[in-house]
Amino acid sequence: MVSGRQSEIEHAVAEYVDGSRNLASLENWLWPFMANLADSDDEESRSLVGRIGNLISEYSDGNRSEQEIRKEMAKAILPLRMAS
């Protein structure tokens, strides 16, 4: 079962993946969301947000292209889309 938090993550990332949200907007949404999860027992959401954050960092560091991170983010949320 997909949690409410996971659904929020899937929605935000899907908007980025489909081009209706830019990377800066996703980052602005992600970092406060990540901070709010720090003390949560929702390990799956923390893991997913951590993965998305790592991909953004890899892009910012020049280790991945934006096309690569968009593809990897799509893969990361695929299980949530299938469960919905």
N, C-alpha and C positions, 0 to 999 in steps of 0.2 A: 504494500500500500504506500502510495506517495504521500508524504506529509505536506502540510500547508507551506512550510518553509521550502521544501523541495520544489513544490509547484511554483513558488515565487522565483526561485533560482532558474528553473526551466523557462519560465516566461521571459525573464530579463535576458537570459543568454540567447533564447530563440529570437528575440527581437534584434539582437546584435548579429546573429548568424544570418538572418534573412534580410539584413540591411536597413531595417527600420529604426535602429538605434546605433549610434556611432560608438567607437571604443571609449572615448572620453566619458560619455554618458554612462556606459556600463561600469567603468571604473568608479565614477562618482556614486553610483548606486551600490557597488560591491563592497567597498572598504567599510562603510558604516554597518552594512549588513553582516560582514565578517566579524566586526568587533562585537556585535550583539550576539553572535553565536559562540563567542569564546567560552562562556560558562555553560553552554547548553549540553544536554545529554544526547542531542541529535547528531550522532557520529556521522551518519550518511550525508547530512547537509554540510557539516563541517568539512568533511573530506571533499565533497564536490566544490564547495566554495574555495577551498585551498587549491584544488586543481586549476580552477579558473584563474585564481590569483597568480599561481605559478606561471601559467601560460602568458598572462599579461606582462609579468616581470621578464619572461624570456623574450618577448617582443620588445619591451622597453630597453633591454640590454643588447638588442641587436642579434640575438641568437635564433630568432624565428621571424618569418615574414608575417604580415597581418593575414594573408591568405592561409598560411599554415595554422595560425592560432584559431582562425574562424573554423577551419576543418576539424581541428582537435576539439574545440568547444562543441561542435555539432555531435561528435562522437560521444563526448562526455554526457550530454543530456539525452541521448538516444534511449537509454533504458527508462528514463522518466516519461518520455513521449509514448513509449510502448506500453507502460503501465497505466497511463491515463485513460 
